[in-house]
């Protein structure tokens, strides 16, 4: 999926006049600071295209922010076009600037999608709490016993959505431990192939491809529940969500029409989502209309879990850590690369048999990737 972010524009400062912010020429001297050498003609302002709600978090032109917010961004050294706007109509708020400043302090790992190494927390509970208290401009308050951190807008919306999902869709989760050895061998081979030198291939891309193949064999799982119309909506496309945990909360952008993508295109799309997230430019368009999601808690060295459905979606596949374990192959115990998959699904749409069938097919493709060529 191509990254749909416009080229950055030079952001006017708080001292610049409104006319300059709108694109018109302005004398160098401001009112009250002496007369300009000569009056200058004003250019006719070009009509700007209307900004849709889908694009309100993408910097595609004039950035909306109040003067105090602009001043705060300038004082902190934050470029407004790098800030994820959450205010009305895409306005950059004070909290957005503060969140961007915290991300800048934390580095790229703050918004990384599926990092290759597990994050390292400060030593001990006291160290973790001290790192929170030391964050400037964050609204954090603390005493000897507790530390209070304001709930940011993204985390608040995520929490509300997860609560609504948990109490609206009846969740069922099934688990399966599988042999990932052949899949990992393919990943290793592609990483050394000259044709893939410019693509960052990861196990996640292979798992995503296996899920898409399994959905093709079980298309009825790709659906949503329309309560208002009292209908089940079966979808002929897959917008594959890629869940990511960030300091601001859970973000689940999705790859549009992922069912049409090759393995290479999936790997490139996942990479694009990661770069967009690190830049703080994940748009509403990227997070809407998802159908099924993949979440990878294996990067935290966790073996399994029970993921909660993204609102409006039918299923979510959880991927545990891939570890070397003893495995029985042809009656012999040998070391293999093993992982546990967990599939949560909406029981209104998917019954137990269908959910188990979907997870079994995902597992089969990962254990024997040649099936992907036969089934896909």
N, C-alpha and C positions, 0 to 999 in steps of 0.2 A: 504494500500500500504506500503510495507516494506520500511524502510529508507535505501537507497543504498549508505551508506557512509562508506568508509573503516576506519579501526582503525587508529587513529592519529599516525603519525610517528614523531620521534624526529627531530626537524628542526635544521640544522647546522647554526651556527652563522657566521657573516661576517669574524671573525678572523680565522675560520677553513679553511683549504686548500681545493682546488677543488677535490683532490683525495678522501678526507674524505666525501665530499658531494656526490660523486658517489658510495660510499659504500666500497672503498678500505681502508686498514689499512694504517696509516700514523704515522711516528715518532712524539713524543710529541713535540720536538723542531722544530720550524719553521726556514727557511732559514734566517740568520741574527741574530738569537737568540741563537747561540751556536750549537755545533755539538751534534748529538744524540749519545747515548751510543753504539749502534750497528745498522747496516742496517737491515731493516726488509723486509721480502718478501711480495710482493703485491699479493693479492688474484685476481683470475680471476673474472672479473665482469660478473655477470649474465645478460643475455639478458632480458631487460624489455619489457613487452608487449606494443604494439603500443597503444597510447592513442587516442581514437576516439574523434571527435568533440563534440559528445553528452556528453562526460565525462570531458570536459575541465574545468568545474567549480567545479569538485568534487575532493578532495584531495585523490588520489588513489596511490600515490607513491611519487616520487621526485617532489618537489614543485618548479615551475619556478618563479624566481624573481631575479632582478638585485641586486648586492651588496648594493647600496644605499638604495634600498627598504627594504632589509633585516635588514640593520642597523636601519632604521627608525622604523621598526616593533619592533626590540629589545629595542630601546630607549623608545617606547611607551608602552612596555609590552604586545604587541599583538602577539599571536601565529599565524604563517602564515597558518597553517592548518585550522584555524577558519575564514579565510578571503575568501570572495566570489571573485574569480578571474574573471576579465572582459577583460584582455588584450589578445593580439594575442596568440592563441594556449594555452589558460589557464594561461597566465602569470599574476602574481600578480603585480599590478601597485601601484604607490605611492597613487593615489586616492583611490584604494581599501583598503589600510591600514588605510588611514585617515577616510574612511567611517566606517570601523570596530571599530576604536577608538571612533568615535562618537556614534556608537551603544552601545559600552561598557559604555560610560558615561550615555546614556539615559536609560539603563537597558533593561529588557526583553520586555517592552511594545513597543520598537522601531519596532520590527518585529513580533509582536503578530498577530495571525490570529483570527479575531472575538473575541476580549477580552470580558469578561462578564461585565466589567464596562467601561463607556465612559472615554477617556483620559482627564486629567485635564490640561488645558493650563495655562501658567504663567498668573498672574493677570494683565489684561490690555494689550493694544497694546505695550506700552513701555516695559513691562516685557517680552513679547514675543520677541521683537526685541533685547533686552539685552541678552536673552538666545542664540540668534544666534551669536551676536557679541562676546560673551564670549567663543565660541567654539574654542579651540586651533587647529592650523594646518589645518584649514578648507578652507583657501583661502577667507574668508569673509572680505569684506571691507565695511566701514560704515562712514557716516557723520551725521550731525544733522538731516537731512531730509530723508535719504534713507539708506538702507542696501542691499548690493549686494552679492548673494550667487552663487558660480559656479554651473552650471547644471551638475550633476553627470551623469555617463554613463548610468546607469539603467533608470533614469528618462528621459534622452534624448531619449533613444530607445523607451520607453513607449510612450512619447509624439509623436514621429514620427509615431508609429504604430496606435495610436488613431486618429491622423489627417488623415492618409491614410484610416482607417476604415470608419471614418465619411464621407469622400468624395468619397468613392468607393461603399460602400453598402448603399442603401436607407433604412434608419432606420424608423421603425414604432414602437410605444410603446402603449400598452394597460394596463389598471389598473384594479384591483379588490380588494375590501375590504372584508376580510373573518373572520370568527369566528375560532380562533385557540385554543379554550378552550379544546377540546378533545385531540388535538395534544400535548398541554402542560401538560395535565394529564398523557399522556403516558410517556413523558419525566420525569416527577416527579416520576412515578412508577418505571421506569428503574433505576433512580438514587439511589433508595433505595433497589433495588433487589440485592441479594447476587451474582447472576450469572454475574452481570454487575459491580461488585465492582471495577474491574481493568480497566474499560472503562469509559472515560469521554464522556458522552452523552449530546448532546446539541440540541436545536431546529433545528439547521442547518442540522444535520444528518437526522432528520425526514423530513425536507423540501426537502433535496436532494433525499431522497427515493421517496417522492411524485412526484418529477419532473421525475425521472426515470420511474415510473409507467405510468405517462402521456405520456412520449416519446414512451413507448411500445404500447400505444393505438393510437399514432399518429406518426408512424415511419418516415413519409415523412418529418418531421421537422428536422430530423437529417441528414443534407446534407451540401454540400459546393459548391461554384460556381467556376468552372475552366474556367477562361477567355481565357487562351491560347488554350485549347482544345475545347472551346465552348460546355462544358458539365456540367450538374448537377451531382454531385457525391453523391449518397445516401449511407450512412455508416451503416454497420450492427453492430456497436459497439458504445459505448458512453464513451469518455474520458471526465469526468466531471471536468471542471475548478472550482477552489475555489479562488476567487479574494481576494487579501489582499493589503492594503495600508501600505507602510513602508516609513521611511524618505528618502530612496533612490529611491522611486517611486513605481508604481503599479507592483505587481508580481502576476501572475496567473498560478500556478502549477496545474496540473490536475491528477485525479485518473484514471489510465489506466483501461479500461474494467470495468467501474463502474456499467454497466448494469448487471453484473454477481454477484454483491456484495449484501450480506444481510445488514440489518440495522446495525448490530454490526460491520461488515467489513467496512461499510461507516464511522461509528464513529471512528474506529481505524485508517482508512486511513486519515481522516481529522486531527486527532491528530498527525499522523506521519508528515504530511505536515507542521503543526505548529511547531513541534520540529525542523524540518529541516530548516525552515525559521529562527527561533531564533538563530540557530547555524551559520547562514549565508552560508548554503551549498545547497541552491536550485540549482539544475543542469539544464542545457539546456534540458535534456531528460524530466525532470518533467514539463517543460513549453511548450513543443511542441505537436502538433497533437491533441489539444483540439477540442471538437465538440460543446459543450454547457457549459455555465458558470453560476454559482450562485454567486451573490455579496450581501453582507449583510451590508447595511448602517444603519440598525436599531440599531447597537451597539453605534452609535453616537446620538441616540435619534431622528433620522430623520424618518418621517412617510413614505415618498415616494420619488421617483426620476426617472429619465430617463437614465438608464445605456447605455453606448456605447458598441457595440459589440467588443469582442476580435477578432483581425484580423483572417480571415479564418473560423470563426464560424458562425452558423446560428442564434443563439439566446442567450440571457442572461436574467436570472431571477433575479430581484432585490427584496430584502426582507426589508420591513420597520420595525420600532419598534413595538414590541408586547405590547399593552397597554390595561388596563381595561377600557371598554367603555359601555355605555348603548346599549343593543341589543334586538331586538324583537324576542322572542322565543314563539311559540304557542300563539301569540296574546298578550303576556305579555312582558313588558320591564324589562330586567334583566341585571346585570353586566356580561360581558363576556370578554375574552381575544381576542383582535381584532388586526389585522395587515393588511397592504396594500401591495399587490404584484404588481410588474410592470414587464412586459415582453417586451423587445425590440427584434426585429427580422429583418432579411434581407428580404425586400419585393420582391427581385428577386426570393427567394426560398420559402417564406411563404406568402401567401396572408392573408388578414385580417380575413377571416372566419377561416382558419386553425390556425392562431395565437391566436384568441379568444378561439377556441376549446382547444388548448393546455393549456392556462391559466385557463380555466374553469375546466379542468380535474385535474390540480394541486390543485386548490382550493377545489374541491370536495373531494379529498383524504385527505387533511389536515383537512377539516371540519368533515369528517367521515372516520377515518383511516381504518375501516373495509373494505372499498372499495379497499384498497391496496392489501388485501388478495384475493379479488374476481378478480380484474383486473390484478394484478401482477402475 
